[in-house]
């Protein structure tokens, strides 16, 4: 498996989910640590839904690890584009 940027459709979904996350954190009801925990739960659920005839749990974990790295890289790119940093 190779790391590749998400398609436009996936990027649109990520933006929608991110907007919801930012709204909940911004309203003060959920902490950033709770957001991280929630996304870990969702990731575990998504992994459990995979067809193990097409992707083993080990392959799924590799995919998750690679995409966490990609997400970190993409966020750094975004933050570097904003003089004030995150926000």
N, C-alpha and C positions, 0 to 999 in steps of 0.2 A: 504494500500500500504506500502511496506517496501523498505527501501533503500538497493540497492545492486549494486555492482560494475558493470560497463557496460561490455557487451560481447566483445569479441575480435573484432568483426566487428564494433561495436560502438566505441571502443577505436581507431581503425584505422581511422574512420571518424573524430573523435575528433582531432587526431594527424594531419590529413591533414588540417583541419580548423585552428588549432592552428598555424601550419607552415605558412599559409597564413597571419594570424593575425600578427605574429611576423615579417614577411617580411614587411608588410605595416607600422607597428610601427617603425621598424628598418630603413626604408628608410626616415623616418621623415615626411611622408605625413599625417599620422593619429596619433592623440594622444591616450594615454591609456584611457582617458575619452571618447573619440569618439568611441573607440572599445567597451567599456562597453555599451554605448548607442546603438551601432549597434546590439550587441548581445541581448539587451533587445527588440529591434524592431523585430529581428528574432524570439525570444522566443514568443512574442505576436502573430506573424504570424503563428508560429507552433501551438500555442494554438487554434487559430481561425480555423485551418484546422482539428481539432479533430472531430470525429463523436460524437455528444452530446448524442446519444443513448447508447454509450459505456463509455463515460467519460464526466461528467458535468464540467462546467467551474471551479467550486469550487474544484473538484477532480484534475483538471489540475493544479490549483494554488498550491495545496498541493504537487503534484509531482514536480513542478518547485522549490518550496521552499526546498524540501528534496534534490533535485539534486544540487542546489546551495550549500547547506551545504556539500554534498559529494565532489563537485568540489573544494571547499575551502580546505577540508581535504586532498584531493589528491595533491593539489598544495603545501600545507605545507609539506607533505611527500617528494615531489620532491625537494623543496627548502632545506629541512633539509639534503638531500642527497648530496647537493652541498655546499662545504665549503664557496664559495663566495656568496651564497644566490641566488637570481634570476639571470638568465642569461644564 
